[in-house]
């Protein structure tokens, strides 16, 4: 395993990354950068976190008929997610209500708040609005370029 680049301000801890649902879904269903990132989390080379809200969205998406996964396969993928990612509590409904106007898509507010409350260094997402509006949000490809030598 290659060593990861670390920011000197991080006091020796590994890079902590909050993952959005689209990143997780891509990582568990397809080969590529997202799968690499999940594997880095599984081997603890990077600390991956998300919240229950995101995990519920992942579960809904992979249950769609287009992916043709049976219940056992869905459960196996969710088990793998838990091996790679620490799942944190959701922001409170009061917090969500107070911030609902921050983003055009209110469904992304729990992701934004989860990232801010997680003490993560980066938010990895494919969501255009989050990438534009949230400081330290990035794509998987750009994150891997930053943290891998």
C-alpha positions in Angstrom: 0.0 0.0 0.0 1.3 3.4 -0.9 1.8 5.9 1.9 -0.6 8.8 2.0 0.4 12.5 1.8 -0.6 14.3 5.0 -1.3 17.9 5.7 1.2 19.1 8.3 -1.6 20.8 10.2 -3.3 17.5 10.8 -1.1 16.5 13.8 -0.2 13.1 12.4 -3.8 11.8 12.1 -4.9 10.3 8.8 -7.0 12.3 6.4 -10.7 12.2 7.4 -13.2 12.2 4.5 -17.0 12.5 4.5 -18.6 10.6 1.7 -21.8 11.5 -0.1 -24.1 8.7 -1.4 -23.1 8.9 -5.0 -19.5 8.3 -4.1 -20.4 5.2 -2.0 -22.8 3.8 -4.6 -20.2 4.1 -7.3 -17.5 2.6 -5.0 -19.6 -0.5 -4.2 -21.1 -1.2 -7.6 -18.3 -0.2 -10.0 -14.5 -0.4 -10.4 -12.6 2.9 -10.4 -11.6 5.7 -8.1 -14.5 5.4 -5.8 -13.8 1.7 -5.2 -10.2 2.5 -4.6 -11.2 5.1 -2.0 -13.5 2.6 -0.2 -10.6 0.1 -0.1 -8.3 2.8 1.4 -10.9 3.2 4.1 -11.2 -0.5 4.7 -7.5 -0.9 5.3 -7.5 2.3 7.5 -5.2 4.2 5.2 -7.7 7.0 5.3 -10.6 7.6 7.7 -13.9 7.5 5.8 -17.1 8.8 7.5 -20.7 9.4 6.5 -24.0 9.7 8.3 -27.1 7.6 8.6 -29.0 9.8 6.2 -26.4 9.1 3.5 -26.3 5.4 4.3 -30.1 5.2 3.9 -29.9 6.8 0.5 -27.2 4.4 -0.5 -29.5 1.5 0.5 -32.5 2.9 -1.4 -30.4 3.4 -4.5 -28.8 -0.1 -4.6 -32.2 -1.7 -4.1 -33.4 -0.2 -7.4 -34.4 -2.8 -9.9 -31.9 -1.5 -12.5 -29.1 -2.9 -10.4 -30.7 -6.4 -10.2 -29.4 -7.1 -6.7 -31.1 -9.6 -4.4 -31.6 -8.9 -0.7 -28.5 -11.0 0.2 -26.3 -9.0 -2.3 -27.7 -5.7 -1.0 -27.0 -6.8 2.6 -23.5 -7.9 1.6 -22.7 -4.5 0.0 -24.0 -2.6 3.1 -21.8 -4.8 5.3 -18.8 -3.9 3.1 -19.7 -0.2 3.5 -19.6 -0.6 7.3 -16.1 -2.2 7.0 -14.9 0.8 5.0 -16.8 3.7 6.6 -17.7 4.9 10.1 -21.4 5.9 10.1 -22.1 8.9 12.3 -25.4 10.2 13.7 -27.5 12.5 11.6 -27.8 16.3 12.3 -30.9 17.1 14.3 -34.1 18.0 12.6 -33.8 21.5 14.1 -30.4 21.9 12.5 -31.8 20.8 9.2 -34.7 23.1 9.3 -32.5 26.1 10.3 -30.3 25.4 7.3 -32.8 24.3 4.6 -32.4 27.5 2.7 -28.6 27.3 2.4 -28.8 24.9 -0.6 -31.2 24.9 -3.5 -31.7 21.1 -3.0 -32.9 20.7 0.6 -32.2 17.0 0.4 -28.5 17.8 0.4 -28.6 19.8 3.7 -28.1 16.7 5.9 -25.0 15.9 3.8 -23.6 19.4 4.2 -24.4 19.4 8.0 -23.0 15.9 8.4 -19.7 17.0 6.7 -19.5 20.1 8.9 -20.2 18.2 12.1 -17.9 15.3 11.3 -14.5 17.2 11.6 -13.6 15.8 8.2 -11.0 17.4 6.0 -12.9 16.8 2.8 -16.4 16.2 1.5 -16.2 13.8 -1.5 -19.3 14.1 -3.8 -20.4 14.2 -7.4 -23.1 16.7 -6.6 -22.5 19.9 -8.5 -24.2 22.2 -6.0 -22.2 20.8 -3.1 -19.0 21.0 -5.1 -19.7 24.7 -5.8 -20.9 25.8 -2.4 -19.1 23.8 0.2 -15.5 24.6 1.1 -13.2 21.6 0.9 -15.7 19.6 -1.2 -14.0 17.7 -4.0 -14.4 14.8 -6.4 -12.9 11.4 -5.7 -10.4 11.7 -8.5 -9.1 15.1 -7.1 -9.0 13.7 -3.6 -6.9 10.7 -4.6 -4.5 13.1 -6.5 -4.1 15.1 -3.3 -3.6 12.2 -0.9 -1.7 9.6 -2.9 1.9 10.1 -3.8 
